[in-house]
Amino acid sequence: MKKLLYVVFIIIAVFIGLTFTYMNNQTVTIQYLSATMEMHLSMLILSIFTIGVITGYSVSFLVTLKMRRALSKARKEVRNLESISH
């Protein structure tokens, strides 16, 4: 049942992606400092979305890593306190 839901989700996502690309195929000019670049609007939106996802996952990973270190330190402290009290 889960595989079927994944397949349906992927088919819907591909359909939405293809129709989005088809309907937003205008060329836009991007200028930054002295660099100029032309690309399709759909590719620009997809690129910005991808950069956002990667940035979000990176920040989330760093926060999770920091929290795991804090948890490990707290567990060591609890073990030390338990060994002292026994």
The first five atom37 places (N, CA, C, CB, O) and aatype in JSON, in Angstrom:
{
  "aatype": [12, 11, 11, 10, 10, 18, 19, 19, 13, 9, 9, 9, 0, 19, 13, 9, 7, 10, 16, 13, 16, 18, 12, 2, 2, 5, 16, 19, 16, 9, 5, 18, 10, 15, 0, 16, 12, 6, 12, 8, 10, 15, 12, 10, 9, 10, 15, 9, 13, 16, 9, 7, 19, 9, 16, 7, 18, 15, 19, 15, 13, 10, 19, 16, 10, 11, 12, 1, 1, 0, 10, 15, 11, 0, 1, 11, 6, 19, 1, 2, 10, 6, 15, 9, 15, 8],
  "atom_mask": [
    [1, 1, 1, 1, 1],
    [1, 1, 1, 1, 1],
    [1, 1, 1, 1, 1],
    [1, 1, 1, 1, 1],
    [1, 1, 1, 1, 1],
    [1, 1, 1, 1, 1],
    [1, 1, 1, 1, 1],
    [1, 1, 1, 1, 1],
    [1, 1, 1, 1, 1],
    [1, 1, 1, 1, 1],
    [1, 1, 1, 1, 1],
    [1, 1, 1, 1, 1],
    [1, 1, 1, 1, 1],
    [1, 1, 1, 1, 1],
    [1, 1, 1, 1, 1],
    [1, 1, 1, 1, 1],
    [1, 1, 1, 0, 1],
    [1, 1, 1, 1, 1],
    [1, 1, 1, 1, 1],
    [1, 1, 1, 1, 1],
    [1, 1, 1, 1, 1],
    [1, 1, 1, 1, 1],
    [1, 1, 1, 1, 1],
    [1, 1, 1, 1, 1],
    [1, 1, 1, 1, 1],
    [1, 1, 1, 1, 1],
    [1, 1, 1, 1, 1],
    [1, 1, 1, 1, 1],
    [1, 1, 1, 1, 1],
    [1, 1, 1, 1, 1],
    [1, 1, 1, 1, 1],
    [1, 1, 1, 1, 1],
    [1, 1, 1, 1, 1],
    [1, 1, 1, 1, 1],
    [1, 1, 1, 1, 1],
    [1, 1, 1, 1, 1],
    [1, 1, 1, 1, 1],
    [1, 1, 1, 1, 1],
    [1, 1, 1, 1, 1],
    [1, 1, 1, 1, 1],
    [1, 1, 1, 1, 1],
    [1, 1, 1, 1, 1],
    [1, 1, 1, 1, 1],
    [1, 1, 1, 1, 1],
    [1, 1, 1, 1, 1],
    [1, 1, 1, 1, 1],
    [1, 1, 1, 1, 1],
    [1, 1, 1, 1, 1],
    [1, 1, 1, 1, 1],
    [1, 1, 1, 1, 1],
    [1, 1, 1, 1, 1],
    [1, 1, 1, 0, 1],
    [1, 1, 1, 1, 1],
    [1, 1, 1, 1, 1],
    [1, 1, 1, 1, 1],
    [1, 1, 1, 0, 1],
    [1, 1, 1, 1, 1],
    [1, 1, 1, 1, 1],
    [1, 1, 1, 1, 1],
    [1, 1, 1, 1, 1],
    [1, 1, 1, 1, 1],
    [1, 1, 1, 1, 1],
    [1, 1, 1, 1, 1],
    [1, 1, 1, 1, 1],
    [1, 1, 1, 1, 1],
    [1, 1, 1, 1, 1],
    [1, 1, 1, 1, 1],
    [1, 1, 1, 1, 1],
    [1, 1, 1, 1, 1],
    [1, 1, 1, 1, 1],
    [1, 1, 1, 1, 1],
    [1, 1, 1, 1, 1],
    [1, 1, 1, 1, 1],
    [1, 1, 1, 1, 1],
    [1, 1, 1, 1, 1],
    [1, 1, 1, 1, 1],
    [1, 1, 1, 1, 1],
    [1, 1, 1, 1, 1],
    [1, 1, 1, 1, 1],
    [1, 1, 1, 1, 1],
    [1, 1, 1, 1, 1],
    [1, 1, 1, 1, 1],
    [1, 1, 1, 1, 1],
    [1, 1, 1, 1, 1],
    [1, 1, 1, 1, 1],
    [1, 1, 1, 1, 1]
  ],
  "atom_positions": [
    [[0.82, -1.19, 0.0], [0.0, 0.0, 0.0], [0.87, 1.27, 0.0], [-0.93, -0.01, 1.21], [0.56, 2.23, -0.7]],
    [[1.96, 1.25, 0.8], [2.84, 2.42, 0.85], [3.51, 2.66, -0.49], [3.9, 2.24, 1.93], [3.63, 3.8, -0.94]],
    [[3.93, 1.56, -1.14], [4.58, 1.7, -2.45], [3.63, 2.34, -3.46], [5.06, 0.34, -2.97], [4.04, 3.18, -4.26]],
    [[2.37, 1.95, -3.42], [1.39, 2.52, -4.32], [1.22, 4.02, -4.07], [0.04, 1.81, -4.16], [1.13, 4.8, -5.01]],
    [[1.19, 4.41, -2.81], [1.08, 5.83, -2.48], [2.3, 6.6, -2.97], [0.9, 6.02, -0.98], [2.17, 7.72, -3.47]],
    [[3.5, 6.02, -2.81], [4.72, 6.66, -3.3], [4.68, 6.82, -4.82], [5.95, 5.84, -2.88], [5.04, 7.87, -5.35]],
    [[4.25, 5.79, -5.51], [4.17, 5.84, -6.97], [3.18, 6.92, -7.4], [3.76, 4.47, -7.55], [3.47, 7.7, -8.3]],
    [[2.02, 6.97, -6.76], [1.01, 7.98, -7.09], [1.58, 9.37, -6.8], [-0.3, 7.75, -6.29], [1.4, 10.29, -7.61]],
    [[2.25, 9.54, -5.67], [2.85, 10.83, -5.32], [3.89, 11.24, -6.35], [3.48, 10.77, -3.93], [3.93, 12.4, -6.77]],
    [[4.73, 10.32, -6.76], [5.77, 10.63, -7.76], [5.14, 11.0, -9.1], [6.73, 9.43, -7.93], [5.58, 11.94, -9.76]],
    [[4.11, 10.26, -9.5], [3.44, 10.57, -10.77], [2.82, 11.97, -10.71], [2.34, 9.51, -11.08], [2.94, 12.74, -11.67]],
    [[2.17, 12.31, -9.61], [1.58, 13.64, -9.46], [2.66, 14.72, -9.47], [0.75, 13.72, -8.16], [2.5, 15.75, -10.11]],
    [[3.77, 14.48, -8.75], [4.86, 15.46, -8.7], [5.48, 15.67, -10.07], [5.93, 15.01, -7.71], [5.75, 16.81, -10.45]],
    [[5.69, 14.6, -10.82], [6.25, 14.72, -12.17], [5.28, 15.47, -13.07], [6.56, 13.32, -12.76], [5.69, 16.32, -13.86]],
    [[4.0, 15.17, -12.97], [2.99, 15.86, -13.77], [2.99, 17.35, -13.46], [1.61, 15.26, -13.52], [2.98, 18.17, -14.38]],
    [[2.99, 17.7, -12.18], [3.01, 19.11, -11.8], [4.29, 19.78, -12.29], [2.89, 19.26, -10.26], [4.25, 20.9, -12.79]],
    [[5.42, 19.1, -12.16], [6.69, 19.65, -12.62], [6.71, 19.89, -14.12], [0.0, 0.0, 0.0], [7.18, 20.93, -14.58]],
    [[6.2, 18.93, -14.88], [6.19, 19.08, -16.33], [5.25, 20.2, -16.79], [5.77, 17.77, -16.99], [5.59, 20.99, -17.66]],
    [[4.06, 20.26, -16.19], [3.14, 21.33, -16.57], [3.67, 22.69, -16.12], [1.75, 21.09, -15.95], [3.49, 23.68, -16.83]],
    [[4.32, 22.75, -14.98], [4.91, 24.01, -14.51], [6.0, 24.47, -15.47], [5.49, 23.84, -13.09], [6.08, 25.64, -15.82]],
    [[6.84, 23.54, -15.89], [7.92, 23.87, -16.82], [7.35, 24.32, -18.17], [8.86, 22.67, -17.02], [7.82, 25.29, -18.76]],
    [[6.34, 23.62, -18.63], [5.73, 23.96, -19.92], [5.09, 25.35, -19.88], [4.68, 22.91, -20.3], [5.21, 26.11, -20.85]],
    [[4.43, 25.68, -18.77], [3.7, 26.94, -18.69], [4.6, 28.12, -18.29], [2.56, 26.81, -17.71], [4.16, 29.27, -18.37]],
    [[5.82, 27.87, -17.85], [6.73, 28.94, -17.42], [8.05, 28.84, -18.17], [6.97, 28.87, -15.91], [9.11, 28.83, -17.55]],
    [[7.98, 28.77, -19.48], [9.21, 28.61, -20.26], [9.75, 29.93, -20.8], [8.96, 27.65, -21.4], [10.55, 29.94, -21.73]],
    [[9.31, 31.06, -20.22], [9.84, 32.35, -20.62], [11.31, 32.44, -20.21], [9.02, 33.51, -19.99], [11.73, 31.85, -19.22]],
    [[12.06, 33.2, -20.98], [13.47, 33.4, -20.66], [13.59, 34.68, -19.84], [14.34, 33.48, -21.95], [13.02, 35.71, -20.19]],
    [[14.33, 34.6, -18.75], [14.57, 35.76, -17.9], [16.07, 36.05, -17.88], [14.03, 35.54, -16.46], [16.89, 35.15, -18.03]],
    [[16.4, 37.32, -17.69], [17.79, 37.72, -17.62], [18.13, 38.0, -16.16], [18.07, 38.97, -18.51], [17.44, 38.76, -15.49]],
    [[19.18, 37.38, -15.7], [19.65, 37.55, -14.32], [20.94, 38.36, -14.38], [19.86, 36.17, -13.59], [21.87, 38.01, -15.11]],
    [[20.98, 39.44, -13.6], [22.18, 40.26, -13.55], [22.66, 40.34, -12.11], [21.93, 41.67, -14.14], [21.88, 40.64, -11.2]],
    [[23.94, 40.08, -11.91], [24.55, 40.22, -10.6], [25.94, 40.81, -10.8], [24.61, 38.85, -9.84], [26.79, 40.21, -11.45]],
    [[26.14, 41.97, -10.23], [27.36, 42.75, -10.43], [27.6, 42.92, -11.92], [28.59, 42.06, -9.75], [26.78, 43.56, -12.59]],
    [[28.66, 42.39, -12.45], [28.9, 42.56, -13.89], [28.53, 41.31, -14.7], [30.35, 42.9, -14.13], [28.69, 41.29, -15.92]],
    [[28.04, 40.28, -14.03], [27.68, 39.04, -14.71], [26.21, 39.09, -15.17], [27.91, 37.82, -13.79], [25.34, 39.6, -14.46]],
    [[25.97, 38.57, -16.34], [24.62, 38.48, -16.89], [24.39, 37.06, -17.38], [24.4, 39.52, -18.04], [25.27, 36.44, -17.98]],
    [[23.19, 36.56, -17.1], [22.89, 35.18, -17.48], [21.43, 35.1, -17.88], [23.21, 34.19, -16.31], [20.58, 35.75, -17.26]],
    [[21.12, 34.32, -18.89], [19.73, 34.09, -19.29], [19.38, 32.63, -19.05], [19.51, 34.47, -20.79], [20.16, 31.72, -19.34]],
    [[18.19, 32.43, -18.52], [17.71, 31.06, -18.29], [16.19, 31.07, -18.26], [18.28, 30.48, -16.96], [15.56, 32.12, -18.14]],
    [[15.6, 29.89, -18.37], [14.15, 29.76, -18.32], [13.68, 30.04, -16.9], [13.69, 28.36, -18.79], [14.35, 29.7, -15.93]],
    [[12.51, 30.65, -16.8], [11.94, 31.0, -15.5], [11.76, 29.76, -14.63], [10.6, 31.71, -15.67], [12.03, 29.8, -13.43]],
    [[11.31, 28.67, -15.21], [11.09, 27.44, -14.44], [12.41, 26.9, -13.87], [10.41, 26.37, -15.31], [12.44, 26.4, -12.75]],
    [[13.49, 27.0, -14.64], [14.8, 26.55, -14.16], [15.3, 27.45, -13.04], [15.82, 26.53, -15.32], [15.92, 26.97, -12.08]],
    [[15.04, 28.74, -13.15], [15.43, 29.68, -12.09], [14.7, 29.35, -10.8], [15.15, 31.13, -12.52], [15.32, 29.29, -9.73]],
    [[13.41, 29.15, -10.88], [12.62, 28.82, -9.69], [13.07, 27.49, -9.1], [11.12, 28.77, -10.03], [13.21, 27.38, -7.88]],
    [[13.3, 26.49, -9.93], [13.77, 25.19, -9.45], [15.13, 25.31, -8.79], [13.84, 24.18, -10.59], [15.38, 24.68, -7.76]],
    [[16.03, 26.12, -9.37], [17.37, 26.31, -8.78], [17.29, 26.98, -7.43], [18.25, 27.14, -9.72], [17.96, 26.56, -6.48]],
    [[16.48, 28.02, -7.32], [16.34, 28.72, -6.05], [15.71, 27.81, -5.0], [15.49, 30.0, -6.22], [16.12, 27.82, -3.84]],
    [[14.72, 27.03, -5.4], [14.09, 26.08, -4.48], [15.11, 25.05, -3.99], [12.91, 25.37, -5.17], [15.15, 24.74, -2.8]],
    [[15.92, 24.52, -4.9], [16.94, 23.53, -4.54], [17.96, 24.12, -3.58], [17.64, 23.01, -5.8], [18.33, 23.47, -2.6]],
    [[18.41, 25.33, -3.84], [19.36, 25.99, -2.94], [18.73, 26.18, -1.56], [19.81, 27.36, -3.52], [19.4, 25.99, -0.55]],
    [[17.46, 26.54, -1.52], [16.76, 26.7, -0.25], [16.65, 25.4, 0.53], [0.0, 0.0, 0.0], [16.86, 25.37, 1.74]],
    [[16.34, 24.32, -0.17], [16.23, 23.01, 0.49], [17.58, 22.58, 1.05], [15.7, 21.95, -0.5], [17.67, 22.11, 2.19]],
    [[18.63, 22.73, 0.26], [19.97, 22.35, 0.71], [20.39, 23.19, 1.91], [21.0, 22.51, -0.44], [20.95, 22.67, 2.87]],
    [[20.12, 24.49, 1.86], [20.45, 25.37, 2.99], [19.66, 24.96, 4.24], [20.15, 26.84, 2.64], [20.22, 24.89, 5.33]],
    [[18.39, 24.69, 4.07], [17.56, 24.27, 5.2], [18.04, 22.98, 5.84], [0.0, 0.0, 0.0], [18.13, 22.89, 7.06]],
    [[18.35, 21.99, 5.02], [18.85, 20.73, 5.55], [20.21, 20.91, 6.24], [18.97, 19.7, 4.43], [20.48, 20.27, 7.25]],
    [[21.05, 21.76, 5.69], [22.36, 21.99, 6.3], [22.22, 22.62, 7.67], [23.22, 22.89, 5.4], [22.87, 22.19, 8.62]],
    [[21.39, 23.64, 7.78], [21.18, 24.3, 9.07], [20.54, 23.32, 10.05], [20.29, 25.56, 8.91], [20.94, 23.27, 11.21]],
    [[19.58, 22.56, 9.59], [18.93, 21.57, 10.45], [19.92, 20.53, 10.94], [17.78, 20.9, 9.71], [19.89, 20.13, 12.11]],
    [[20.81, 20.09, 10.05], [21.82, 19.1, 10.43], [22.74, 19.66, 11.5], [22.63, 18.66, 9.2], [23.08, 18.96, 12.46]],
    [[23.16, 20.9, 11.33], [24.06, 21.51, 12.32], [23.38, 21.66, 13.68], [24.55, 22.88, 11.83], [24.01, 21.42, 14.71]],
    [[22.12, 22.06, 13.68], [21.39, 22.19, 14.95], [21.22, 20.82, 15.59], [20.0, 22.86, 14.73], [21.39, 20.68, 16.8]],
    [[20.9, 19.81, 14.79], [20.75, 18.45, 15.33], [22.06, 17.95, 15.9], [20.25, 17.49, 14.23], [22.07, 17.33, 16.97]],
    [[23.17, 18.2, 15.22], [24.48, 17.79, 15.71], [24.8, 18.46, 17.04], [25.57, 18.12, 14.67], [25.3, 17.81, 17.96]],
    [[24.51, 19.73, 17.15], [24.74, 20.47, 18.39], [23.89, 19.9, 19.53], [24.43, 21.96, 18.19], [24.38, 19.75, 20.66]],
    [[22.65, 19.58, 19.25], [21.76, 19.02, 20.27], [22.2, 17.62, 20.69], [20.32, 18.98, 19.75], [22.08, 17.26, 21.86]],
    [[22.7, 16.83, 19.75], [23.19, 15.49, 20.1], [24.41, 15.57, 21.01], [23.54, 14.69, 18.84], [24.55, 14.79, 21.95]],
    [[25.29, 16.53, 20.73], [26.45, 16.72, 21.6], [26.02, 17.12, 23.0], [27.41, 17.77, 21.01], [26.55, 16.61, 23.98]],
    [[25.07, 18.03, 23.09], [24.57, 18.47, 24.39], [23.91, 17.31, 25.13], [23.57, 19.63, 24.23], [24.09, 17.17, 26.34]],
    [[23.16, 16.48, 24.42], [22.51, 15.32, 25.03], [23.55, 14.32, 25.52], [21.56, 14.65, 24.03], [23.41, 13.78, 26.61]],
    [[24.58, 14.07, 24.73], [25.63, 13.16, 25.13], [26.34, 13.66, 26.39], [26.64, 12.97, 24.0], [26.62, 12.88, 27.3]],
    [[26.62, 14.94, 26.43], [27.26, 15.53, 27.6], [26.36, 15.41, 28.84], [27.6, 17.0, 27.34], [26.85, 15.11, 29.93]],
    [[25.07, 15.63, 28.67], [24.13, 15.52, 29.78], [24.03, 14.08, 30.27], [22.75, 16.03, 29.37], [23.96, 13.84, 31.48]],
    [[24.03, 13.12, 29.35], [23.97, 11.72, 29.76], [25.21, 11.31, 30.54], [23.81, 10.82, 28.53], [25.11, 10.57, 31.52]],
    [[26.39, 11.79, 30.12], [27.62, 11.52, 30.86], [27.54, 12.09, 32.26], [28.84, 12.09, 30.13], [27.95, 11.46, 33.23]],
    [[27.01, 13.3, 32.35], [26.9, 13.94, 33.66], [25.94, 13.16, 34.55], [26.43, 15.39, 33.52], [26.2, 13.02, 35.75]],
    [[24.86, 12.67, 34.01], [23.9, 11.88, 34.78], [24.56, 10.58, 35.25], [22.64, 11.56, 33.94], [24.38, 10.18, 36.4]],
    [[25.32, 9.93, 34.37], [26.01, 8.7, 34.76], [27.01, 8.97, 35.89], [26.73, 8.07, 33.56], [27.11, 8.2, 36.84]],
    [[27.75, 10.07, 35.78], [28.71, 10.43, 36.82], [28.0, 10.69, 38.14], [29.53, 11.66, 36.41], [28.48, 10.25, 39.19]],
    [[26.89, 11.39, 38.12], [26.15, 11.68, 39.35], [25.55, 10.4, 39.93], [25.04, 12.7, 39.07], [25.51, 10.24, 41.15]],
    [[25.09, 9.5, 39.07], [24.56, 8.23, 39.56], [25.64, 7.38, 40.19], [23.89, 7.47, 38.44], [25.4, 6.72, 41.2]],
    [[26.84, 7.39, 39.62], [27.93, 6.58, 40.17], [28.4, 7.17, 41.5], [29.11, 6.5, 39.17], [28.82, 6.43, 42.38]],
    [[28.34, 8.46, 41.65], [28.74, 9.09, 42.91], [27.73, 8.79, 44.0], [28.89, 10.6, 42.74], [28.12, 8.56, 45.14]],
    [[26.44, 8.77, 43.68], [25.42, 8.57, 44.7], [25.31, 7.11, 45.15], [24.09, 9.04, 44.17], [24.72, 6.84, 46.19]],
    [[25.86, 6.17, 44.39], [25.78, 4.75, 44.79], [26.91, 4.39, 45.6], [25.71, 3.83, 43.62], [27.03, 3.25, 46.04]]
  ]
}
